[in-house]
Amino acid sequence: MVDAVSLARLALFADLGRAQLESVAHVLDEERHPRDARVLREGLAGNGFYVILDGEASVRIANEERARLHAGDFFGEVSIFTGDPAGADVVVAGDELHVAVLPGPELRPLLLEHPTVAVRMLEAGARRLQSANLWGS
């Protein structure tokens, strides 16, 4: 279980009250991944939604870095929503990556129960899309 105080510091959960943070914390597990570990693999099915609590990760497509993720960033949601394999590798970029993990089937119910988290995810997704379009031009 993740500490609710840790979640409160992240923009994704900033709009939740204490009781809501506690309920979200109860459904999340914690994982720690060592340097250079692949948390998600391009082309393989993703089955979890990850929120970075501490550390840094590199998003790589065909072994080329496309983005850096930091505390508060999240990944894995696209595979869950589409049912498609992961479109990128997510690799630990520092000494260790500390993440909160939600099993894929539990993401939709969490978002329906906490629509402000869904809105924050949409906002972040829009920024990612905008960055990808700028990067590709």
C-alpha positions in Angstrom: 0.0 0.0 0.0 1.2 3.5 -0.9 1.3 6.3 1.7 -1.5 8.8 1.1 0.8 11.6 2.0 3.1 10.6 -0.9 0.1 10.7 -3.2 -1.0 14.1 -2.0 2.3 15.6 -3.3 1.6 14.5 -6.8 -0.3 16.7 -9.3 -2.4 13.7 -10.5 -4.0 13.4 -7.1 -3.8 17.1 -6.0 -7.6 17.6 -6.1 -8.5 14.7 -3.8 -9.4 15.1 -0.2 -7.8 13.1 2.6 -10.5 10.3 2.6 -10.2 10.0 -1.2 -6.4 9.9 -1.0 -6.7 7.1 1.6 -9.0 5.1 -0.6 -6.7 5.4 -3.6 -3.7 4.5 -1.5 -5.3 1.3 -0.5 -5.6 0.0 -4.1 -2.0 0.9 -5.1 1.0 -1.3 -4.5 4.6 -0.1 -4.5 7.5 -1.4 -6.6 11.1 -0.5 -6.8 13.1 -1.1 -9.9 16.9 -0.9 -10.2 19.0 1.1 -12.7 18.5 0.1 -16.4 15.5 -2.2 -15.6 12.7 -2.2 -18.2 9.4 -1.6 -16.4 7.4 -1.7 -19.7 8.6 -3.4 -22.9 7.8 -2.1 -26.3 5.6 -4.6 -28.2 4.5 -6.5 -25.1 1.2 -6.3 -23.3 1.1 -3.8 -20.5 -0.9 -4.8 -17.5 -0.4 -2.0 -15.0 -0.7 1.8 -14.5 2.4 3.3 -12.9 2.8 6.6 -11.1 6.4 7.6 -10.3 6.9 8.4 -6.7 10.6 8.9 -6.9 13.3 8.5 -9.5 13.5 9.0 -13.2 12.6 6.9 -16.3 13.4 7.1 -19.9 10.7 6.5 -22.6 12.3 4.8 -25.5 11.0 3.8 -28.9 13.3 1.6 -31.0 16.0 2.3 -28.4 15.8 6.1 -28.9 14.9 8.3 -26.0 11.7 10.2 -26.6 10.9 11.5 -23.1 12.0 11.6 -19.5 9.6 10.9 -16.7 9.9 12.2 -13.2 8.1 12.1 -9.9 4.4 12.6 -10.5 4.5 11.4 -14.1 2.7 8.2 -15.0 2.7 5.6 -17.7 1.1 2.4 -18.8 -2.4 3.8 -19.3 -2.4 3.7 -23.1 -2.0 -0.1 -23.2 -4.7 -0.5 -20.6 -7.2 1.8 -22.5 -6.5 0.4 -26.0 -5.7 -3.2 -25.2 -2.7 -2.9 -27.5 0.9 -3.7 -26.5 3.1 -1.0 -25.1 4.3 1.4 -27.7 7.6 2.1 -25.9 10.1 0.8 -23.4 10.1 2.6 -20.1 13.6 2.1 -18.6 14.9 3.2 -15.2 17.2 6.2 -15.8 18.6 6.7 -12.4 19.8 4.5 -9.5 16.3 3.3 -8.7 12.7 4.0 -9.7 10.0 3.9 -7.0 6.5 3.6 -8.4 2.9 3.1 -7.3 1.2 0.5 -9.4 -2.4 -0.2 -10.1 -3.5 -3.4 -11.9 -4.9 -2.5 -15.3 -8.4 -3.7 -14.7 -8.7 -1.4 -11.7 -7.8 1.8 -13.6 -11.2 2.5 -15.1 -13.1 2.1 -11.8 -10.6 4.4 -10.1 -11.1 7.1 -12.7 -14.9 6.8 -12.6 -14.8 7.1 -8.8 -12.4 10.1 -9.0 -13.1 12.1 -12.1 -10.7 14.8 -11.2 -7.9 12.3 -11.6 -9.3 11.4 -15.0 -9.2 15.1 -16.0 -5.6 15.5 -14.8 -4.7 12.4 -16.9 -6.4 13.9 -20.0 -4.5 17.2 -19.5 -1.2 15.3 -19.2 -2.1 13.3 -22.3 -2.8 16.4 -24.2 0.6 17.9 -23.2 2.3 14.6 -24.3 0.6 14.7 -27.6 1.5 18.3 -28.1 5.2 17.5 -27.3 5.2 14.5 -29.6 3.9 16.6 -32.5 6.5 19.3 -31.8 9.2 16.6 -31.6 8.2 15.0 -34.8 8.2 18.3 -36.8 
